[in-house]
Amino acid sequence: MPKLLGLTISIGVLAAVATWLAVSNITGLGLQIWAVFIAWACFFQCGGGERGFVTTVIATAFGVLIGAAALYLNGNFNPGVADAVWAGIAVGIGAAVIVLASSIPLFAAIPASVLGFASIAAYALLSSGANDITSVALDGPILTVILSLIVGAVFGYVSEKLAGILSAG
């Protein structure tokens, strides 16, 4: 079968499975399907294979941690400036840290780190349960988003392998 058809079938079927896992919450992890898809796309953007998997997991998790720090800074240190101004300052500092850290090979995938940052920000903005950004509980914002991103990277890896199997021969 042509490679594109193999990838089409692989991603289509696995996207249905990923959505079912997240929406049903059968895992009990509170997976966020949008974060799963973000990391899945990052996997391919980072080149796929084992290297793409590792890069995706590390860079998106790094972005989540920087984003969480920016959210914490925004919520806990506001030196008398307007909230929107202070939010911009906190995000600007976080973005600068991501770019500066890219000089370290482990954190060189700036787009994946930015998407990790955006994922924790989205979760915090969309979820009333994200009030305590520092929570390290399994259902806390940081671990929920990181686990969702890891699951997305796994789905990316599996979809690539399955597409290869379907396309072989």
MARNUGU-703573 format. One record per residue: residue in one letter; residue number from 0; x, y, z of N, C-alpha, C in turn. Coordinates in Angstrom, 2 decimals. Atoms other than C-alpha are relative to their C-alpha. Example, Ala and Ser with C-alpha at 12.3 -4.5 7.8 and 13.67 -1.06 7.14 Angstrom:
2
+------+-------+---------+---------+---------+---------+---------+---------+---------+---------+---------+
| mimi | marmi |     n.u |     n.v |     n.w |    ca.u |    ca.v |    ca.w |     c.u |     c.v |     c.w |
+------+-------+---------+---------+---------+---------+---------+---------+---------+---------+---------+
|    A |     0 |    0.89 |   -1.19 |    0.00 |   12.30 |   -4.50 |    7.80 |    0.90 |    1.20 |    0.00 |
|    S |     1 |   -0.82 |   -1.19 |   -0.06 |   13.67 |   -1.06 |    7.14 |   -0.77 |    1.09 |    0.73 |
+------+-------+---------+---------+---------+---------+---------+---------+---------+---------+---------+
This chain:
169
+------+-------+---------+---------+---------+---------+---------+---------+---------+---------+---------+
| mimi | marmi |     n.u |     n.v |     n.w |    ca.u |    ca.v |    ca.w |     c.u |     c.v |     c.w |
+------+-------+---------+---------+---------+---------+---------+---------+---------+---------+---------+
|    M |     0 |    0.85 |   -1.17 |    0.00 |    0.00 |    0.00 |    0.00 |    0.89 |    1.23 |    0.00 |
|    P |     1 |   -0.81 |   -1.23 |    0.01 |    1.29 |    3.52 |   -0.69 |    0.19 |    0.55 |    1.42 |
|    K |     2 |   -0.35 |   -0.52 |   -1.32 |    2.97 |    5.22 |    2.25 |   -1.05 |    0.98 |    0.55 |
|    L |     3 |    1.00 |   -0.98 |   -0.43 |    0.43 |    8.07 |    2.37 |   -1.28 |   -0.69 |    0.46 |
|    L |     4 |    1.20 |    0.73 |   -0.39 |   -2.47 |    5.60 |    2.53 |    0.23 |   -0.71 |    1.33 |
|    G |     5 |   -0.33 |    0.65 |   -1.27 |   -0.74 |    3.66 |    5.31 |   -0.03 |    0.98 |    1.16 |
|    L |     6 |    0.01 |   -1.04 |   -1.03 |   -0.22 |    6.87 |    7.28 |   -1.42 |    0.50 |    0.25 |
|    T |     7 |    1.39 |   -0.44 |   -0.12 |   -3.82 |    7.93 |    6.61 |   -0.80 |   -0.96 |    0.87 |
|    I |     8 |    0.73 |    1.01 |   -0.77 |   -5.24 |    4.68 |    7.97 |    0.51 |   -0.02 |    1.44 |
|    S |     9 |   -0.61 |    0.05 |   -1.32 |   -2.82 |    4.60 |   10.89 |   -0.45 |    1.17 |    0.87 |
|    I |    10 |    0.36 |   -1.19 |   -0.78 |   -3.50 |    8.16 |   12.01 |   -1.51 |    0.07 |    0.23 |
|    G |    11 |    1.46 |   -0.04 |   -0.16 |   -7.25 |    7.93 |   11.40 |   -0.49 |   -0.93 |    1.09 |
|    V |    12 |    0.42 |    0.98 |   -1.01 |   -7.70 |    4.79 |   13.48 |    0.52 |    0.41 |    1.38 |
|    L |    13 |   -0.57 |   -0.35 |   -1.30 |   -5.34 |    5.91 |   16.24 |   -0.57 |    1.31 |    0.54 |
|    A |    14 |    0.65 |   -1.23 |   -0.46 |   -6.94 |    9.38 |   16.38 |   -1.34 |   -0.32 |    0.66 |
|    A |    15 |    1.26 |    0.43 |   -0.60 |  -10.26 |    7.67 |   17.08 |    0.25 |   -0.63 |    1.38 |
|    V |    16 |   -0.34 |    0.64 |   -1.28 |   -8.65 |    5.57 |   19.83 |    0.43 |    1.05 |    1.03 |
|    A |    17 |   -0.48 |   -1.04 |   -0.91 |   -6.89 |    8.59 |   21.37 |   -1.17 |    0.84 |    0.52 |
|    T |    18 |    1.16 |   -0.80 |   -0.39 |  -10.12 |   10.57 |   21.38 |   -0.87 |   -0.77 |    0.99 |
|    W |    19 |    0.78 |    0.83 |   -0.91 |  -12.01 |    7.71 |   23.00 |    0.66 |   -0.07 |    1.38 |
|    L |    20 |   -0.71 |    0.06 |   -1.28 |   -9.32 |    7.37 |   25.69 |   -0.16 |    1.30 |    0.80 |
|    A |    21 |    0.08 |   -1.28 |   -0.69 |   -9.44 |   11.08 |   26.49 |   -1.44 |    0.33 |    0.43 |
|    V |    22 |    1.39 |   -0.38 |   -0.29 |  -13.20 |   11.62 |   26.30 |   -0.62 |   -0.93 |    1.04 |
|    S |    23 |    0.56 |    0.95 |   -0.96 |  -14.09 |    8.46 |   28.23 |    0.71 |    0.07 |    1.35 |
|    N |    24 |   -0.85 |   -0.06 |   -1.20 |  -11.31 |    9.12 |   30.79 |    0.16 |   -1.38 |    0.63 |
|    I |    25 |   -0.15 |    1.38 |   -0.48 |  -10.98 |    5.34 |   31.07 |    1.34 |   -0.20 |    0.72 |
|    T |    26 |   -1.31 |    0.10 |   -0.66 |   -7.35 |    5.85 |   32.11 |    0.00 |    0.66 |    1.37 |
|    G |    27 |    0.03 |   -0.74 |   -1.26 |   -8.34 |    8.13 |   34.98 |    1.03 |    1.11 |    0.08 |
|    L |    28 |   -1.07 |   -1.00 |    0.01 |   -5.57 |   10.53 |   33.94 |   -0.48 |    1.40 |   -0.40 |
|    G |    29 |    0.50 |   -1.31 |    0.44 |   -7.80 |   13.35 |   32.68 |    0.71 |    0.51 |   -1.24 |
|    L |    30 |   -0.72 |   -0.39 |    1.21 |   -6.02 |   13.34 |   29.33 |   -0.76 |    1.09 |   -0.75 |
|    Q |    31 |    0.56 |   -1.10 |    0.77 |   -6.60 |   16.50 |   27.33 |    0.27 |   -0.29 |   -1.48 |
|    I |    32 |   -0.19 |    0.46 |    1.38 |   -7.20 |   15.47 |   23.71 |    0.74 |    1.03 |   -0.84 |
|    W |    33 |   -0.70 |   -1.02 |    0.77 |   -5.99 |   18.79 |   22.31 |    1.50 |   -0.05 |    0.27 |
|    A |    34 |   -1.43 |    0.11 |   -0.31 |   -2.66 |   18.35 |   24.14 |    0.58 |   -1.27 |   -0.62 |
|    V |    35 |   -0.44 |    1.24 |    0.66 |   -2.42 |   14.77 |   22.84 |    0.31 |    0.29 |   -1.47 |
|    F |    36 |   -0.20 |   -0.31 |    1.43 |   -2.83 |   16.06 |   19.26 |    1.16 |    0.98 |   -0.21 |
|    I |    37 |   -1.13 |   -0.93 |    0.12 |   -0.35 |   18.90 |   19.85 |    1.31 |   -0.77 |    0.01 |
|    A |    38 |   -1.25 |    0.76 |   -0.09 |    2.37 |   16.46 |   20.90 |    0.13 |   -0.97 |   -1.18 |
|    W |    39 |   -0.01 |    0.89 |    1.15 |    1.42 |   14.06 |   18.11 |    0.55 |    0.75 |   -1.21 |
|    A |    40 |   -0.52 |   -0.82 |    1.09 |    2.03 |   16.83 |   15.60 |    1.47 |    0.36 |    0.23 |
|    C |    41 |   -1.40 |   -0.32 |   -0.33 |    5.25 |   17.83 |   17.41 |    0.92 |   -1.18 |   -0.32 |
|    F |    42 |   -0.79 |    1.20 |    0.29 |    6.49 |   14.24 |   17.06 |    0.45 |    0.01 |   -1.46 |
|    F |    43 |   -0.36 |   -0.03 |    1.42 |    6.36 |   14.54 |   13.28 |    0.83 |    1.23 |   -0.34 |
|    Q |    44 |   -0.77 |   -1.23 |    0.24 |    7.64 |   18.14 |   13.32 |    1.44 |   -0.16 |    0.47 |
|    C |    45 |   -1.35 |    0.23 |   -0.54 |   10.62 |   16.94 |   15.37 |    0.73 |   -1.13 |   -0.73 |
|    G |    46 |   -0.71 |    0.96 |    0.83 |   11.51 |   14.36 |   12.71 |   -0.42 |   -1.44 |    0.16 |
|    G |    47 |    0.47 |    1.37 |   -0.18 |    9.72 |   11.25 |   13.98 |    1.07 |   -0.91 |    0.57 |
|    G |    48 |   -0.92 |    1.01 |   -0.53 |   11.39 |    8.06 |   15.12 |    0.28 |    0.21 |    1.49 |
|    E |    49 |   -0.36 |   -0.08 |   -1.42 |   13.03 |    7.64 |   18.49 |    0.46 |    1.40 |    0.38 |
|    R |    50 |   -0.50 |   -1.35 |   -0.28 |   14.75 |   11.01 |   18.27 |   -1.15 |    1.01 |    0.08 |
|    G |    51 |    1.16 |   -0.88 |   -0.03 |   11.49 |   12.81 |   17.46 |   -0.84 |   -0.20 |    1.25 |
|    F |    52 |    0.75 |    0.31 |   -1.22 |    9.81 |   11.04 |   20.37 |    0.65 |    0.66 |    1.21 |
|    V |    53 |   -0.72 |   -0.56 |   -1.16 |   12.48 |   12.01 |   22.90 |   -0.01 |    1.53 |   -0.04 |
|    T |    54 |    0.00 |   -1.45 |    0.14 |   12.72 |   15.56 |   21.55 |   -1.36 |    0.58 |    0.37 |
|    T |    55 |    1.35 |   -0.48 |   -0.30 |    8.95 |   15.98 |   21.74 |   -0.28 |   -0.03 |    1.49 |
|    V |    56 |    0.29 |    0.13 |   -1.43 |    8.67 |   14.70 |   25.30 |    0.79 |    1.03 |    0.81 |
|    I |    57 |   -0.84 |   -0.92 |   -0.78 |   11.59 |   16.76 |   26.61 |   -0.39 |    1.45 |   -0.26 |
|    A |    58 |    0.26 |   -1.41 |    0.33 |   10.80 |   19.99 |   24.76 |   -1.39 |    0.44 |    0.45 |
|    T |    59 |    1.33 |   -0.42 |   -0.43 |    7.06 |   20.02 |   25.43 |   -0.09 |    0.05 |    1.52 |
|    A |    60 |    0.01 |   -0.02 |   -1.48 |    7.57 |   19.13 |   29.11 |    0.75 |    1.24 |    0.51 |
|    F |    61 |   -0.74 |   -1.21 |   -0.37 |   10.16 |   21.91 |   29.37 |   -0.89 |    1.22 |   -0.18 |
|    G |    62 |    0.90 |   -1.11 |    0.24 |    7.68 |   24.32 |   27.83 |   -1.11 |    0.08 |    1.04 |
|    V |    63 |    1.02 |    0.03 |   -1.04 |    5.02 |   23.21 |   30.32 |    0.55 |    0.59 |    1.30 |
|    L |    64 |   -0.59 |   -0.50 |   -1.25 |    7.37 |   23.90 |   33.23 |    0.27 |    1.50 |   -0.05 |
|    I |    65 |   -0.22 |   -1.45 |    0.14 |    8.35 |   27.33 |   31.90 |   -1.34 |    0.73 |    0.01 |
|    G |    66 |    1.32 |   -0.60 |    0.01 |    4.70 |   28.11 |   31.22 |   -0.62 |    0.03 |    1.40 |
|    A |    67 |    0.51 |    0.04 |   -1.38 |    3.74 |   27.01 |   34.74 |    0.69 |    1.05 |    0.85 |
|    A |    68 |   -0.73 |   -1.03 |   -0.75 |    6.45 |   29.26 |   36.15 |   -0.52 |    1.39 |   -0.35 |
|    A |    69 |    0.55 |   -1.29 |    0.41 |    5.08 |   32.17 |   34.11 |   -1.39 |    0.22 |    0.61 |
|    L |    70 |    1.32 |   -0.11 |   -0.62 |    1.56 |   31.45 |   35.36 |    0.11 |    0.27 |    1.49 |
|    Y |    71 |   -0.22 |   -0.23 |   -1.43 |    2.82 |   31.27 |   38.92 |    0.46 |    1.44 |    0.24 |
|    L |    72 |   -0.51 |   -1.37 |   -0.11 |    4.74 |   34.52 |   38.47 |   -1.14 |    1.00 |   -0.20 |
|    N |    73 |    1.12 |   -0.90 |    0.28 |    1.67 |   36.18 |   37.00 |   -1.01 |    0.04 |    1.15 |
|    G |    74 |    1.01 |    0.07 |   -1.05 |   -0.62 |   34.99 |   39.78 |    0.49 |    0.37 |    1.38 |
|    N |    75 |   -0.51 |   -0.19 |   -1.35 |    1.68 |   35.55 |   42.72 |    0.95 |    1.18 |    0.19 |
|    F |    76 |   -0.89 |   -1.15 |   -0.14 |    3.83 |   38.55 |   41.97 |   -0.46 |    1.06 |   -0.98 |
|    N |    77 |    0.53 |   -1.05 |    0.85 |    2.09 |   41.59 |   40.63 |    0.32 |    1.33 |    0.66 |
|    P |    78 |   -0.47 |   -1.20 |   -0.70 |    3.96 |   44.75 |   41.59 |   -0.79 |    1.27 |   -0.33 |
|    G |    79 |    0.81 |   -1.18 |    0.17 |    1.04 |   47.09 |   41.20 |   -0.24 |    0.44 |   -1.43 |
|    V |    80 |    0.30 |   -0.35 |    1.39 |    0.80 |   47.06 |   37.40 |   -1.28 |   -0.70 |   -0.41 |
|    A |    81 |    1.25 |    0.60 |    0.48 |   -2.34 |   46.23 |   35.45 |    0.21 |   -1.48 |   -0.31 |
|    D |    82 |   -0.10 |    1.45 |    0.21 |   -3.07 |   42.51 |   35.19 |    0.46 |   -0.37 |   -1.41 |
|    A |    83 |   -0.37 |    0.34 |    1.38 |   -2.78 |   42.44 |   31.39 |    1.46 |    0.33 |   -0.27 |
|    V |    84 |   -1.40 |   -0.37 |    0.18 |    0.55 |   44.25 |   31.51 |    0.89 |   -1.03 |    0.69 |
|    W |    85 |   -0.82 |    0.96 |   -0.74 |    1.91 |   41.90 |   34.16 |   -0.04 |   -1.38 |   -0.67 |
|    A |    86 |    0.09 |    1.28 |    0.72 |    0.63 |   38.83 |   32.25 |    0.95 |    0.03 |   -1.20 |
|    G |    87 |   -0.91 |   -0.13 |    1.15 |    2.51 |   40.10 |   29.18 |    1.45 |   -0.10 |    0.41 |
|    I |    88 |   -1.38 |    0.06 |   -0.50 |    5.68 |   40.55 |   31.21 |    0.36 |   -1.44 |    0.36 |
|    A |    89 |   -0.27 |    1.39 |   -0.41 |    5.41 |   37.02 |   32.69 |    0.17 |   -0.90 |   -1.22 |
|    V |    90 |   -0.10 |    0.81 |    1.22 |    4.82 |   35.46 |   29.26 |    1.27 |    0.37 |   -0.77 |
|    G |    91 |   -1.22 |   -0.43 |    0.69 |    7.62 |   37.53 |   27.73 |    1.25 |   -0.59 |    0.63 |
|    I |    92 |   -1.14 |    0.61 |   -0.70 |   10.06 |   36.31 |   30.37 |    0.07 |   -1.49 |   -0.32 |
|    G |    93 |    0.03 |    1.43 |    0.32 |    8.95 |   32.71 |   29.78 |    0.45 |   -0.28 |   -1.42 |
|    A |    94 |   -0.40 |    0.19 |    1.41 |    9.33 |   33.03 |   26.00 |    1.49 |    0.23 |   -0.16 |
|    A |    95 |   -1.44 |   -0.28 |    0.08 |   12.79 |   34.55 |   26.44 |    0.81 |   -1.16 |    0.57 |
|    V |    96 |   -0.70 |    1.15 |   -0.60 |   13.82 |   31.65 |   28.70 |    0.01 |   -1.17 |   -0.98 |
|    I |    97 |    0.06 |    1.09 |    0.97 |   12.65 |   29.14 |   26.08 |    1.01 |    0.21 |   -1.12 |
|    V |    98 |   -0.94 |   -0.27 |    1.10 |   14.66 |   30.82 |   23.33 |    1.44 |   -0.09 |    0.50 |
|    L |    99 |   -1.35 |    0.05 |   -0.56 |   17.73 |   31.24 |   25.53 |    0.43 |   -1.45 |    0.27 |
|    A |   100 |   -0.31 |    1.40 |   -0.31 |   17.55 |   27.59 |   26.64 |    0.26 |   -0.82 |   -1.26 |
|    S |   101 |   -0.18 |    0.77 |    1.23 |   17.53 |   26.48 |   22.99 |    1.47 |   -0.14 |   -0.39 |
|    S |   102 |   -1.43 |    0.18 |    0.26 |   21.31 |   26.91 |   22.99 |    0.50 |   -1.32 |    0.60 |
|    I |   103 |   -0.30 |    1.33 |   -0.56 |   21.32 |   23.66 |   25.02 |   -0.68 |   -1.02 |   -0.92 |
|    P |   104 |    0.59 |    0.93 |    0.98 |   20.79 |   20.79 |   22.53 |   -1.28 |   -0.70 |    0.48 |
|    L |   105 |    1.17 |    0.68 |   -0.56 |   18.27 |   19.09 |   24.83 |   -1.27 |    0.83 |   -0.15 |
|    F |   106 |    1.15 |   -0.90 |    0.07 |   15.99 |   22.15 |   24.58 |   -0.03 |    0.80 |   -1.31 |
|    A |   107 |   -0.15 |   -0.74 |    1.25 |   16.72 |   23.16 |   20.98 |   -1.28 |    0.10 |   -0.83 |
|    A |   108 |    1.24 |    0.01 |    0.80 |   13.22 |   22.43 |   19.62 |   -0.95 |    1.09 |    0.52 |
|    I |   109 |    0.78 |   -1.15 |   -0.48 |   11.77 |   25.90 |   20.24 |   -1.49 |   -0.16 |   -0.27 |
|    P |   110 |    1.44 |    0.12 |    0.23 |    8.41 |   25.23 |   18.52 |   -0.68 |   -0.99 |    0.96 |
|    A |   111 |    0.59 |    0.97 |   -0.92 |    7.78 |   22.14 |   20.67 |   -0.07 |    0.56 |    1.42 |
|    S |   112 |    0.03 |   -0.62 |   -1.33 |    8.70 |   24.06 |   23.84 |   -1.09 |    1.05 |    0.08 |
|    V |   113 |    1.06 |   -1.01 |    0.02 |    6.39 |   26.91 |   22.86 |   -1.37 |   -0.66 |    0.05 |
|    L |   114 |    1.28 |    0.71 |   -0.04 |    3.58 |   24.43 |   22.26 |   -0.26 |   -0.61 |    1.37 |
|    G |   115 |    0.17 |    0.46 |   -1.38 |    4.19 |   22.92 |   25.70 |   -0.43 |    1.15 |    0.90 |
|    F |   116 |    0.36 |   -1.21 |   -0.74 |    4.03 |   26.45 |   27.17 |   -1.47 |    0.34 |   -0.26 |
|    A |   117 |    1.38 |   -0.32 |    0.37 |    0.81 |   27.12 |   25.26 |   -0.98 |   -1.01 |    0.58 |
|    S |   118 |    0.88 |    1.05 |   -0.52 |   -0.65 |   23.81 |   26.47 |   -0.33 |    0.23 |    1.46 |
|    I |   119 |    0.30 |   -0.24 |   -1.42 |   -0.30 |   24.63 |   30.16 |   -0.80 |    1.29 |    0.16 |
|    A |   120 |    0.77 |   -1.25 |   -0.05 |   -1.58 |   28.15 |   29.54 |   -1.45 |   -0.27 |   -0.39 |
|    A |   121 |    1.36 |    0.33 |    0.42 |   -4.61 |   26.77 |   27.69 |   -0.73 |   -0.76 |    1.10 |
|    Y |   122 |    0.63 |    0.77 |   -1.07 |   -5.31 |   24.27 |   30.44 |   -0.37 |    0.91 |    1.17 |
|    A |   123 |    0.26 |   -0.91 |   -1.12 |   -5.05 |   26.98 |   33.10 |   -1.14 |    0.96 |   -0.33 |
|    L |   124 |    1.06 |   -0.92 |    0.38 |   -7.32 |   29.32 |   31.15 |   -1.35 |   -0.68 |   -0.17 |
|    L |   125 |    1.24 |    0.72 |    0.29 |   -9.89 |   26.65 |   30.30 |   -0.53 |   -0.82 |    1.17 |
|    S |   126 |    0.36 |    0.91 |   -1.07 |   -9.98 |   24.70 |   33.55 |   -0.06 |    0.71 |    1.34 |
|    S |   127 |    0.11 |   -0.59 |   -1.34 |  -11.28 |   25.89 |   36.88 |    0.82 |   -0.80 |    0.99 |
|    G |   128 |   -0.82 |    0.83 |   -0.88 |   -9.25 |   23.04 |   38.39 |    1.47 |    0.32 |   -0.08 |
|    A |   129 |   -1.42 |   -0.32 |    0.18 |   -6.00 |   24.69 |   37.35 |    0.42 |    1.16 |    0.89 |
|    N |   130 |   -0.32 |   -1.14 |   -0.85 |   -6.04 |   27.26 |   40.12 |    1.35 |   -0.13 |    0.69 |
|    D |   131 |   -1.28 |    0.18 |   -0.68 |   -3.07 |   25.75 |   41.95 |    1.02 |   -0.53 |   -0.98 |
|    I |   132 |   -0.95 |    0.38 |    1.05 |   -0.45 |   25.74 |   39.23 |    1.18 |   -0.78 |    0.56 |
|    T |   133 |   -1.15 |    0.69 |   -0.60 |    2.14 |   24.39 |   41.68 |   -0.34 |   -1.41 |    0.46 |
|    S |   134 |    0.40 |    1.33 |   -0.46 |    0.15 |   21.22 |   42.47 |    0.77 |   -1.08 |   -0.75 |
|    V |   135 |   -0.69 |    1.14 |    0.62 |    2.16 |   18.06 |   41.84 |   -0.84 |   -1.26 |    0.07 |
|    A |   136 |    0.92 |    1.13 |   -0.02 |   -0.88 |   15.83 |   42.23 |   -0.18 |   -0.54 |   -1.42 |
|    L |   137 |    0.18 |    0.63 |    1.31 |   -1.58 |   13.39 |   39.41 |   -1.05 |    0.73 |   -0.84 |
|    D |   138 |    1.02 |   -0.73 |    0.74 |   -4.65 |   15.42 |   38.49 |    0.25 |    1.51 |    0.00 |
|    G |   139 |   -0.37 |   -1.41 |    0.03 |   -2.85 |   18.76 |   38.87 |    0.29 |    0.45 |   -1.41 |
|    P |   140 |   -0.18 |   -0.52 |    1.36 |   -2.35 |   21.02 |   35.87 |    1.29 |   -0.45 |   -0.67 |
|    I |   141 |   -1.29 |    0.32 |    0.63 |    1.33 |   20.29 |   35.28 |    0.05 |   -1.46 |   -0.43 |
|    L |   142 |   -0.08 |    1.42 |    0.37 |    1.13 |   16.50 |   35.39 |   -1.07 |   -0.39 |   -1.01 |
|    T |   143 |    1.04 |    0.30 |    0.98 |   -2.18 |   16.38 |   33.51 |    0.45 |    0.36 |   -1.41 |
|    V |   144 |   -0.43 |   -0.45 |    1.33 |   -0.72 |   18.37 |   30.63 |    1.22 |   -0.79 |   -0.47 |
|    I |   145 |   -1.19 |    0.76 |    0.41 |    2.67 |   16.62 |   30.62 |   -0.38 |   -1.43 |   -0.40 |
|    L |   146 |    0.43 |    1.36 |    0.35 |    1.01 |   13.18 |   30.66 |   -0.75 |   -0.02 |   -1.33 |
|    S |   147 |    0.71 |   -0.08 |    1.28 |   -1.29 |   14.25 |   27.82 |    0.98 |    0.15 |   -1.16 |
|    L |   148 |   -1.01 |   -0.20 |    1.04 |    1.73 |   15.40 |   25.82 |    0.83 |   -1.27 |   -0.23 |
|    I |   149 |   -0.74 |    1.26 |    0.16 |    3.62 |   12.16 |   26.49 |   -0.85 |   -1.01 |   -0.77 |
|    V |   150 |    0.90 |    0.91 |    0.72 |    0.59 |   10.15 |   25.36 |   -0.07 |    0.38 |   -1.48 |
|    G |   151 |   -0.01 |   -0.45 |    1.39 |    0.50 |   12.27 |   22.20 |    1.26 |   -0.42 |   -0.74 |
|    A |   152 |   -1.26 |    0.43 |    0.61 |    4.16 |   11.54 |   21.52 |   -0.01 |   -1.51 |   -0.25 |
|    V |   153 |    0.11 |    1.45 |    0.17 |    3.45 |    7.82 |   22.03 |   -0.88 |   -0.30 |   -1.22 |
|    F |   154 |    0.87 |    0.22 |    1.16 |    0.57 |    7.99 |   19.55 |    0.69 |    0.38 |   -1.30 |
|    G |   155 |   -0.77 |   -0.36 |    1.19 |    2.84 |    9.78 |   17.08 |    0.94 |   -1.12 |   -0.40 |
|    Y |   156 |   -0.96 |    1.07 |    0.24 |    5.47 |    7.06 |   17.42 |   -0.71 |   -1.25 |   -0.55 |
|    V |   157 |    0.74 |    1.19 |    0.43 |    2.93 |    4.24 |   17.11 |   -0.60 |    0.19 |   -1.39 |
|    S |   158 |    0.58 |   -0.23 |    1.33 |    1.22 |    5.85 |   14.12 |    1.05 |   -0.09 |   -1.10 |
|    E |   159 |   -1.07 |    0.10 |    0.98 |    4.55 |    6.15 |   12.33 |    0.39 |   -1.45 |   -0.24 |
|    K |   160 |   -0.37 |    1.42 |    0.14 |    5.45 |    2.51 |   13.02 |   -1.09 |   -0.79 |   -0.71 |
|    L |   161 |    1.11 |    0.70 |    0.63 |    1.99 |    1.25 |   12.06 |   -0.08 |    0.34 |   -1.48 |
|    A |   162 |    0.00 |   -0.41 |    1.41 |    2.11 |    3.26 |    8.83 |    1.09 |   -0.73 |   -0.77 |
|    G |   163 |   -1.08 |    0.74 |    0.64 |    5.46 |    1.63 |    8.05 |   -0.36 |   -1.45 |   -0.25 |
|    I |   164 |    0.44 |    1.40 |    0.15 |    4.00 |   -1.83 |    8.62 |   -1.03 |   -0.12 |   -1.13 |
|    L |   165 |    1.04 |    0.04 |    1.04 |    0.96 |   -1.08 |    6.45 |    0.56 |    0.26 |   -1.39 |
|    S |   166 |   -0.58 |   -0.37 |    1.29 |    3.15 |    0.35 |    3.70 |    1.02 |   -0.99 |   -0.51 |
|    A |   167 |   -1.03 |    0.98 |    0.40 |    5.69 |   -2.49 |    3.64 |   -0.62 |   -1.06 |   -0.91 |
|    G |   168 |    0.38 |    1.09 |    0.86 |    5.49 |   -5.04 |    0.91 |   -1.09 |    0.33 |   -0.89 |
+------+-------+---------+---------+---------+---------+---------+---------+---------+---------+---------+
